[in-house]
Amino acid sequence: MLSFSQELRYGALAGVVKLLASTAFLLTGFVALSDDDYSRVVIAQGFAAVPSWDPSGTSWLPFPFWLEGSALRVFSNSFEVAQATSVFLSAAALLPLYFAARFGGSTRWQATFGVALAGLLPYSVVLGAATPPDAFCAALMATAILTLGRSELAPLTLGGAALSIATLSRYESWPVALVFALVVLARAVRLRNVALLGPVFLAIFEPLLWMLHGTLHHEDALFFVARVTQYQKALALAPSSAWANGFRTPLALVRFEPEIMLLALAVALLTASKRIAPKTLAGGGWVACLALLLFLVWGDLRASTATHHAERTSLSLWMLAAILVVRGLGELRVLLTPRDKAMLVCIVAVGIAFRFNWGGFGSFAPRSAERDIAARASLLIPASDPVQVLTTDYGYFAILANLARPGLAQSADTHDPRPRAENHTGRAAGWWIVDRALFNPQQLPDCNRRVTLENHQFLLARLREPGHCLQ
């Protein structure tokens, strides 16, 4: 029997592996998965300047902004600190996942390798390097699902505590929290154990609190559903066919991590053929996974899914698959024939081929020109001077995030597609970062004598009459 400190070291080992992997990915030049990454940093910077209960004022849940904003407030308001915070959190979240795997029946080496593999899945590495909370929230959801196999207070408290953070970070954790609460509540009644009501409370308190917030501040407990639906429809992101919407998430499960999903199927078939009973998820765990999948499909059908990146919402299921694969292989190791091993290698090879031909990474959002002009402008513009940004698309988030001047830097056009959205903030005189496509150089003498900084896409100028030279 290992002591807690020894278990802690094994769990930390998996976290260090993930930390190194995501850091290495950043060193390849990765900056952001989408413009959401930059917009979240802008909101966290706002929280660092003026802390509040609901930093975004939108449908986004607040906990990631509290955490990232606090790091920005302590260290520096830079985009790099936000990235480093995300990398650290995604690695740290593997520690409770390790303990959950141990509670779920994995040996210490199965738990260590399984959790390390969960952290090394390609999308786990990518999302761990991005600034949104997807990676650490997925690990917390997987933690809760694994603990449903036990009835003792300690593992269920771990699962409830994980969900108390996850449910205030991403909405796809809510169906998992509901199943967790119902399963644990049933056990509390059956075992007549009042202490188990604690994990139940931890799992559902935050969603109830957020819906109360919606009722008090937005006059609608489910305000976030309407907002997301309205925004996605305005952007016309959803396919025209409802059936196409419904298959989006199930297909994404196999498409974006084909190796681990095919390997999980192969291990399940092998255990059945060898007639052994592997340690797998408890019944409640499978129900939680099904609830998550149905929730995502329902969101796709209603065009109210929290993100148009299906890989962000599927990561917890891939992490669970990785842990179960390692556990299953550990139980099969003495029964595998050379033919079985060759088959497993071939399946992994097929998965890799699928990834390169069908499920490769989508386009990232490096926003090099935006980051360049922001970095150079921040060195030139006095710290107390306001800055207006005018772009042709959502690239203004990258400029604002890298200017790191909450309250002083703002976009003159938010490009909000929704009807009656307040897109324009005016044409005030002062410092302007402008996309060349929106600048009329013939009128430059009317508003300024020269451009101060420029690159191939943007320019910085101090404008006296912006309306004369901005389109």
C-alpha positions as CSV (number, residue, x, y, z in Angstrom):
1,M,0.0,0.0,0.0
2,L,1.4,3.3,-1.1
3,S,1.2,6.4,1.1
4,F,-0.5,9.5,-0.1
5,S,2.8,11.3,-0.7
6,Q,3.9,8.4,-2.9
7,E,0.7,8.4,-4.8
8,L,1.1,12.1,-5.2
9,R,4.4,11.7,-6.9
10,Y,3.0,9.1,-9.4
11,G,0.2,11.5,-10.2
12,A,2.5,14.4,-10.6
13,L,4.6,12.4,-13.0
14,A,1.7,12.2,-15.5
15,G,1.1,16.0,-15.0
16,V,4.8,16.8,-15.7
17,V,4.6,14.7,-19.0
18,K,1.6,16.8,-20.0
19,L,3.3,20.0,-19.0
20,L,6.3,19.3,-21.1
21,A,4.2,18.2,-24.1
22,S,2.0,21.3,-24.2
23,T,5.1,23.5,-23.6
24,A,6.9,21.8,-26.5
25,F,3.9,22.4,-28.7
26,L,3.9,26.1,-27.9
27,L,7.6,26.2,-28.9
28,T,6.6,25.0,-32.3
29,G,4.9,28.3,-32.9
30,F,1.4,27.5,-31.8
31,V,-0.5,30.6,-30.5
32,A,-4.2,30.0,-30.6
33,L,-6.8,27.6,-31.8
34,S,-9.3,30.3,-32.8
35,D,-10.2,33.9,-32.0
36,D,-12.0,32.7,-28.9
37,D,-8.6,32.2,-27.4
38,Y,-7.8,35.9,-27.7
39,S,-11.2,37.1,-26.6
40,R,-11.0,35.0,-23.4
41,V,-7.6,36.6,-22.6
42,V,-9.1,40.1,-23.2
43,I,-11.9,39.3,-20.7
44,A,-9.4,37.8,-18.2
45,Q,-7.4,41.0,-18.5
46,G,-10.5,43.0,-17.8
47,F,-11.1,40.9,-14.7
48,A,-7.4,41.5,-13.6
49,A,-8.1,45.2,-13.8
50,V,-11.5,45.2,-12.3
51,P,-12.6,41.9,-10.6
52,S,-16.2,41.0,-10.9
53,W,-18.6,38.0,-10.5
54,D,-19.4,37.8,-14.2
55,P,-16.3,39.1,-16.1
56,S,-17.6,38.4,-19.6
57,G,-21.2,39.6,-19.2
58,T,-22.1,37.0,-21.8
59,S,-23.0,33.3,-21.8
60,W,-19.5,32.3,-20.9
61,L,-19.1,30.8,-17.4
62,P,-16.9,32.8,-15.1
63,F,-14.5,30.5,-13.3
64,P,-11.7,30.4,-16.0
65,F,-11.7,34.2,-16.0
66,W,-11.3,34.3,-12.3
67,L,-8.4,31.9,-12.4
68,E,-6.6,33.3,-15.4
69,G,-7.4,36.9,-14.4
70,S,-5.9,36.3,-11.0
71,A,-2.7,35.0,-12.5
72,L,-2.6,38.1,-14.8
73,R,-3.1,40.4,-11.8
74,V,-0.3,38.7,-9.9
75,F,2.3,38.3,-12.6
76,S,1.7,40.4,-15.7
77,N,-1.2,41.3,-17.9
78,S,0.4,39.7,-21.0
79,F,-0.9,37.1,-23.4
80,E,2.1,34.9,-22.6
81,V,1.1,34.7,-18.9
82,A,-2.4,33.6,-19.9
83,Q,-0.9,30.9,-22.1
84,A,1.4,29.7,-19.3
85,T,-1.5,29.6,-16.9
86,S,-3.5,27.4,-19.2
87,V,-0.6,25.0,-19.7
88,F,-0.1,24.7,-16.0
89,L,-3.8,24.2,-15.2
90,S,-4.2,21.5,-17.9
91,A,-1.3,19.6,-16.4
92,A,-2.4,20.1,-12.8
93,A,-5.9,18.8,-13.6
94,L,-4.3,15.4,-14.4
95,L,-3.5,14.9,-10.7
96,P,-7.1,14.5,-9.5
97,L,-7.6,12.3,-12.7
98,Y,-4.8,10.0,-11.5
99,F,-6.5,9.6,-8.1
100,A,-9.8,8.9,-9.7
101,A,-8.2,6.3,-11.9
102,R,-6.7,4.7,-8.8
103,F,-10.1,4.8,-7.1
104,G,-11.6,3.2,-10.3
105,G,-9.4,0.1,-10.0
106,S,-6.3,0.9,-12.0
107,T,-2.9,-0.1,-10.5
108,R,-0.5,2.7,-9.9
109,W,1.3,2.0,-13.1
110,Q,-1.9,1.6,-15.1
111,A,-3.1,4.9,-13.6
112,T,0.2,6.7,-14.3
113,F,0.5,5.5,-17.9
114,G,-3.2,5.9,-18.6
115,V,-3.4,9.4,-17.4
116,A,-0.1,10.3,-19.1
117,L,-1.6,8.9,-22.4
118,A,-4.7,11.0,-21.8
119,G,-2.5,14.0,-21.5
120,L,-0.5,13.1,-24.6
121,L,-3.5,12.6,-27.0
122,P,-2.9,15.1,-29.8
123,Y,-5.9,17.2,-29.0
124,S,-5.2,17.1,-25.3
125,V,-1.8,18.6,-26.0
126,V,-3.2,21.2,-28.3
127,L,-6.1,22.2,-26.0
128,G,-3.7,22.2,-23.1
129,A,-1.6,24.9,-24.9
130,A,-4.6,27.0,-25.8
131,T,-6.0,29.7,-23.4
132,P,-9.6,28.4,-23.1
133,P,-10.4,26.0,-20.2
134,D,-11.2,22.9,-22.4
135,A,-8.3,20.7,-21.3
136,F,-8.5,21.2,-17.6
137,C,-12.3,21.0,-17.6
138,A,-12.2,17.7,-19.6
139,A,-9.9,16.2,-17.0
140,L,-12.2,17.3,-14.2
141,M,-15.2,15.8,-15.9
142,A,-13.3,12.5,-16.5
143,T,-12.3,12.5,-12.8
144,A,-16.0,12.7,-11.7
145,I,-17.1,10.0,-14.1
146,L,-14.4,7.6,-12.8
147,T,-15.3,8.1,-9.2
148,L,-18.9,7.0,-9.8
149,G,-17.6,3.4,-9.5
150,R,-17.2,3.9,-5.7
151,S,-19.6,4.4,-2.8
152,E,-17.1,5.8,-0.2
153,L,-17.1,9.4,0.7
154,A,-13.5,10.2,-0.3
155,P,-13.7,9.3,-4.0
156,L,-17.2,10.8,-4.4
157,T,-16.0,14.0,-2.7
158,L,-13.2,14.2,-5.2
159,G,-15.7,13.8,-8.0
160,G,-18.1,16.4,-6.6
161,A,-15.3,18.9,-6.1
162,A,-14.0,18.4,-9.6
163,L,-17.5,19.1,-10.9
164,S,-17.9,22.2,-8.8
165,I,-15.1,23.7,-10.8
166,A,-16.0,22.1,-14.2
167,T,-19.7,23.2,-14.0
168,L,-18.6,26.8,-13.6
169,S,-16.2,26.5,-16.5
170,R,-17.9,24.7,-19.4
171,Y,-21.6,23.8,-20.0
172,E,-21.0,20.3,-21.2
173,S,-20.1,19.3,-17.7
174,W,-23.7,20.0,-16.6
175,P,-25.2,16.7,-17.8
176,V,-22.3,14.9,-16.1
177,A,-23.0,16.8,-12.9
178,L,-26.7,15.9,-13.1
179,V,-26.1,12.2,-13.5
180,F,-23.4,12.3,-10.8
181,A,-25.8,14.0,-8.3
182,L,-28.6,11.6,-9.0
183,V,-26.4,8.5,-8.7
184,V,-24.8,9.6,-5.5
185,L,-28.1,10.7,-4.1
186,A,-29.6,7.3,-4.7
187,R,-26.6,5.7,-3.0
188,A,-27.0,8.1,0.0
189,V,-30.6,7.0,0.4
190,R,-29.8,3.3,-0.1
191,L,-26.9,3.3,2.3
192,R,-28.5,5.8,4.7
193,N,-25.3,7.9,4.5
194,V,-26.1,11.6,5.0
195,A,-22.4,12.4,4.4
196,L,-22.8,11.5,0.7
197,L,-25.1,14.5,0.3
198,G,-21.9,16.6,0.4
199,P,-20.7,15.4,-3.0
200,V,-24.3,15.9,-4.4
201,F,-24.2,19.5,-3.3
202,L,-20.8,20.1,-4.7
203,A,-21.9,18.7,-8.1
204,I,-25.1,20.8,-8.6
205,F,-24.6,23.9,-6.5
206,E,-22.7,25.9,-9.2
207,P,-25.2,25.3,-12.1
208,L,-28.1,26.3,-9.7
209,L,-26.1,29.4,-8.7
210,W,-25.5,30.3,-12.4
211,M,-29.2,29.9,-13.3
212,L,-30.1,32.1,-10.3
213,H,-27.7,34.6,-11.7
214,G,-29.5,34.4,-15.0
215,T,-32.9,34.9,-13.4
216,L,-31.8,37.9,-11.4
217,H,-29.6,39.6,-14.0
218,H,-31.1,38.4,-17.4
219,E,-34.7,37.6,-16.4
220,D,-34.1,34.1,-17.8
221,A,-32.6,31.1,-15.9
222,L,-31.4,29.6,-19.2
223,F,-30.3,32.9,-20.8
224,F,-27.1,31.3,-22.1
225,V,-29.0,28.8,-24.3
226,A,-30.9,31.7,-26.1
227,R,-27.7,33.7,-26.5
228,V,-25.6,30.9,-28.0
229,T,-28.5,29.9,-30.3
230,Q,-29.0,33.5,-31.5
231,Y,-25.3,34.0,-32.1
232,Q,-24.7,30.7,-34.0
233,K,-27.8,31.3,-36.2
234,A,-26.5,34.8,-36.9
235,L,-23.2,33.4,-38.0
236,A,-24.9,30.7,-40.0
237,L,-22.5,28.1,-38.5
238,A,-24.9,25.2,-38.4
239,P,-25.3,23.0,-41.5
240,S,-28.7,23.3,-43.2
241,S,-29.7,19.7,-42.4
242,A,-30.7,18.8,-38.9
243,W,-29.4,15.2,-39.5
244,A,-26.0,16.6,-40.4
245,N,-26.0,18.5,-37.1
246,G,-27.0,15.4,-35.1
247,F,-24.1,13.3,-36.5
248,R,-21.5,16.1,-35.9
249,T,-20.4,15.1,-32.4
250,P,-20.5,11.2,-32.8
251,L,-18.4,11.5,-36.0
252,A,-16.0,13.9,-34.3
253,L,-15.3,11.3,-31.6
254,V,-13.8,9.0,-34.2
255,R,-12.6,11.5,-36.6
256,F,-10.3,13.7,-34.4
257,E,-8.8,10.9,-32.2
258,P,-9.1,7.8,-34.4
259,E,-6.2,5.9,-32.8
260,I,-7.5,5.9,-29.3
261,M,-11.1,5.2,-30.3
262,L,-10.2,2.3,-32.6
263,L,-7.8,0.9,-29.9
264,A,-10.5,1.1,-27.3
265,L,-12.9,-0.9,-29.5
266,A,-10.1,-3.5,-30.2
267,V,-9.3,-3.9,-26.5
268,A,-13.0,-4.3,-25.7
269,L,-13.4,-7.0,-28.3
270,L,-10.2,-8.8,-27.1
271,T,-11.4,-8.9,-23.5
272,A,-14.7,-10.3,-24.6
273,S,-12.9,-13.0,-26.8
274,K,-10.6,-13.9,-23.9
275,R,-13.7,-14.1,-21.6
276,I,-12.3,-11.9,-18.9
277,A,-14.2,-9.3,-17.0
278,P,-12.1,-6.1,-17.2
279,K,-12.3,-3.3,-14.7
280,T,-14.2,-0.6,-16.6
281,L,-16.6,2.2,-15.8
282,A,-19.4,1.6,-13.4
283,G,-23.0,1.8,-14.6
284,G,-23.3,5.4,-13.4
285,G,-20.1,6.3,-15.3
286,W,-21.5,5.0,-18.6
287,V,-24.8,6.8,-18.0
288,A,-22.8,10.0,-17.4
289,C,-20.9,9.5,-20.7
290,L,-24.2,8.9,-22.6
291,A,-25.7,12.0,-21.0
292,L,-22.8,14.1,-22.2
293,L,-23.0,12.7,-25.7
294,L,-26.8,13.3,-25.9
295,F,-26.4,16.8,-24.5
296,L,-23.8,17.6,-27.2
297,V,-26.1,16.1,-30.0
298,W,-29.1,18.0,-28.6
299,G,-27.0,21.2,-28.7
300,D,-26.0,20.5,-32.3
301,L,-29.6,19.9,-33.3
302,R,-30.8,23.1,-31.7
303,A,-27.8,25.1,-33.0
304,S,-27.1,25.9,-29.4
305,T,-23.8,24.0,-28.9
306,A,-21.3,25.9,-26.8
307,T,-18.6,25.8,-29.5
308,H,-18.3,25.1,-33.2
309,H,-15.1,23.0,-32.3
310,A,-16.5,19.6,-31.5
311,E,-13.0,18.4,-30.4
312,R,-13.2,20.7,-27.4
313,T,-16.3,19.1,-26.0
314,S,-15.2,15.5,-26.7
315,L,-11.8,15.5,-24.9
316,S,-13.2,14.1,-21.6
317,L,-14.4,11.0,-23.5
318,W,-11.1,10.5,-25.2
319,M,-9.3,10.8,-21.8
320,L,-11.5,8.1,-20.4
321,A,-10.9,5.9,-23.4
322,A,-7.1,6.3,-22.9
323,I,-7.3,5.3,-19.2
324,L,-9.5,2.3,-20.0
325,V,-7.3,1.2,-22.8
326,V,-4.2,1.1,-20.6
327,R,-6.1,-0.6,-17.9
328,G,-7.5,-3.2,-20.3
329,L,-4.1,-3.9,-21.8
330,G,-2.7,-4.3,-18.4
331,E,-5.2,-7.0,-17.6
332,L,-4.7,-8.6,-21.0
333,R,-0.9,-8.6,-21.1
334,V,-0.4,-12.2,-20.1
335,L,-3.1,-13.4,-22.5
336,L,-2.1,-11.6,-25.7
337,T,-0.7,-13.7,-28.4
338,P,1.8,-12.4,-31.0
339,R,-1.1,-12.3,-33.4
340,D,-3.1,-10.1,-31.0
341,K,-0.2,-7.8,-30.6
342,A,0.3,-7.5,-34.3
343,M,-3.4,-6.7,-34.7
344,L,-3.2,-3.9,-32.1
345,V,-0.2,-2.4,-33.9
346,C,-2.1,-2.5,-37.2
347,I,-5.1,-0.8,-35.7
348,V,-3.0,2.0,-34.4
349,A,-1.4,2.3,-37.8
350,V,-4.9,2.5,-39.4
351,G,-5.9,5.2,-36.9
352,I,-2.8,7.2,-37.8
353,A,-3.7,6.9,-41.5
354,F,-7.2,8.1,-40.7
355,R,-5.9,11.1,-38.9
356,F,-3.7,12.2,-41.7
357,N,-6.4,11.7,-44.4
358,W,-9.6,12.6,-42.5
359,G,-9.1,14.0,-39.0
360,G,-6.1,16.3,-39.0
361,F,-6.0,19.5,-37.1
362,G,-8.1,22.3,-38.4
363,S,-6.7,25.8,-39.1
364,F,-5.2,27.6,-36.2
365,A,-5.4,31.4,-35.6
366,P,-1.8,32.7,-35.2
367,R,-2.8,36.2,-36.1
368,S,0.8,37.2,-36.7
369,A,0.1,40.6,-38.2
370,E,-2.2,41.5,-35.4
371,R,0.2,40.4,-32.7
372,D,3.1,42.2,-34.4
373,I,1.4,45.6,-34.6
374,A,0.1,45.3,-31.1
375,A,3.5,44.4,-29.6
376,R,5.2,47.3,-31.4
377,A,2.4,49.8,-30.6
378,S,2.4,48.9,-26.9
379,L,6.1,50.1,-26.8
380,L,5.3,53.4,-28.5
381,I,2.0,54.5,-27.1
382,P,2.1,56.0,-23.6
383,A,0.5,53.7,-21.0
384,S,-2.2,56.2,-20.1
385,D,-3.3,56.9,-23.7
386,P,-6.5,55.2,-25.1
387,V,-6.3,53.2,-28.3
388,Q,-9.0,52.5,-30.9
389,V,-8.7,49.3,-33.1
390,L,-10.5,48.9,-36.4
391,T,-10.3,45.5,-38.2
392,T,-12.2,43.7,-40.9
393,D,-12.9,40.7,-38.7
394,Y,-12.5,39.2,-35.2
395,G,-8.7,39.8,-35.4
396,Y,-9.2,42.8,-33.1
397,F,-9.3,40.4,-30.2
398,A,-5.7,39.4,-30.9
399,I,-4.6,43.0,-31.0
400,L,-6.4,43.9,-27.8
401,A,-5.0,40.8,-26.0
402,N,-1.5,41.7,-27.0
403,L,-1.9,45.4,-26.2
404,A,-2.9,44.3,-22.7
405,R,-4.6,47.6,-21.9
406,P,-8.1,46.8,-20.5
407,G,-10.3,49.9,-20.3
408,L,-8.0,51.9,-22.6
409,A,-7.9,49.8,-25.7
410,Q,-11.2,48.9,-27.5
411,S,-12.5,47.9,-30.9
412,A,-14.4,50.5,-33.0
413,D,-16.4,47.6,-34.6
414,T,-17.2,44.4,-32.7
415,H,-18.5,42.6,-35.9
416,D,-21.4,41.3,-33.9
417,P,-23.7,39.6,-36.4
418,R,-26.8,39.7,-34.2
419,P,-29.6,42.1,-34.9
420,R,-29.5,45.4,-33.0
421,A,-26.0,44.6,-31.7
422,E,-23.9,47.6,-30.7
423,N,-21.1,47.3,-33.2
424,H,-19.6,50.8,-33.4
425,T,-18.1,52.7,-30.6
426,G,-17.5,56.0,-32.4
427,R,-14.6,57.7,-34.2
428,A,-12.8,59.5,-31.4
429,A,-9.5,61.3,-32.1
430,G,-6.3,59.7,-30.8
431,W,-4.3,56.5,-31.4
432,W,-5.7,54.2,-34.0
433,I,-4.6,50.7,-35.2
434,V,-6.4,50.2,-38.5
435,D,-6.5,47.5,-41.1
436,R,-5.1,48.8,-44.4
437,A,-8.3,47.8,-46.2
438,L,-10.3,50.3,-44.0
439,F,-7.8,53.2,-44.3
440,N,-8.0,55.8,-47.1
441,P,-4.4,57.1,-47.5
442,Q,-5.5,59.9,-49.9
443,Q,-7.2,61.6,-47.0
444,L,-4.3,61.2,-44.6
445,P,-3.3,64.8,-44.7
446,D,-6.7,65.8,-43.4
447,C,-6.4,63.8,-40.2
448,N,-2.6,63.3,-39.6
449,R,0.7,64.0,-41.2
450,R,2.1,60.5,-41.2
451,V,1.6,56.9,-40.2
452,T,3.6,56.0,-37.0
453,L,4.0,52.2,-37.4
454,E,2.9,49.7,-40.0
455,N,3.2,46.1,-41.3
456,H,1.8,44.4,-44.3
457,Q,-1.8,44.4,-42.9
458,F,-2.1,47.1,-40.2
459,L,-0.9,50.6,-39.4
460,L,-0.8,52.7,-36.3
461,A,-1.5,56.4,-36.6
462,R,-2.5,59.3,-34.3
463,L,-5.6,60.7,-36.0
464,R,-7.2,64.1,-35.5
465,E,-10.2,63.5,-37.7
466,P,-10.7,59.7,-38.0
467,G,-13.9,60.0,-40.0
468,H,-12.0,61.6,-42.9
469,C,-9.7,58.6,-43.5
470,L,-11.5,55.6,-42.1
471,Q,-13.9,53.7,-44.3
